[in-house]
Amino acid sequence: MSKRRPGVTIANAVGWQVQNHDGFVKSYISTMRYGPFSEQCETWRRISQWSSMLRCVILGDSDPVIISDEFTDDVKSILGPAQVNFLICGAGHDLPITKSREILRHLVEFWDVRSKSDIDRSAT
């Protein structure tokens, strides 16, 4: 996670939180129980009908929590493949930390391409 602290990993950080942060486990369970993580297909379909805007989804190919192949298939089937731009990084669940530069470069390119296509649409 850090060049200054190479021994600190996401797993270590979570372990530390479990041991030292009294509210962490309750917070995590609440997120899993009430957060929009499962059986949300109809909600995502409704959202996709509000706008034809292209969405960007960034995943890690070795993430044990969010399985990129499964998630990609689900998103394409719900939103339609033309409405989603995927970046699959060589990373796990810690990809925002370990692949921050790659993600940033992709997002800048994604926003630039998207803004140009929005301009092209408005000119017609």
DAWOWO-V150080 format. One line per field, one symbol per residue. ss: DSSP state (~ for helix, > for strand, _ for the rest). phi: phi as a letter, one per 30 degrees, with the letter a starting at -180 (. if undefined). psi: psi as a letter, one per 40 degrees, with the letter a starting at -180 (. if undefined). A space follows every 50 residues. Layout:
ss->???
phi->???
psi->???
//
This chain:
ss->_________~~~~~~~~~~~___~~~~~~~~~~~______~~~~~~~~~~ ____>>>>>>_______~~~~~~~~~~~~_~~~>>>>>>_____~~~~_~ ~~~~~~~~~~~~~~~~~~~~~~~_
phi->.bddbdddceedddeddddccecddddddddddcddcbhceddddddddd acedccbcbcdcddccdedddeddddddcjddcbccbccdacddedcdbe ddddeddddedddddddddddddd
psi->dhddgdehiddddddddddehdeddddddddddeigdifedddddddded iehhihhhihefhedhhddddddddddddhdeehhihhigiaeeddddfd dddddddddddddddddddddde.
//
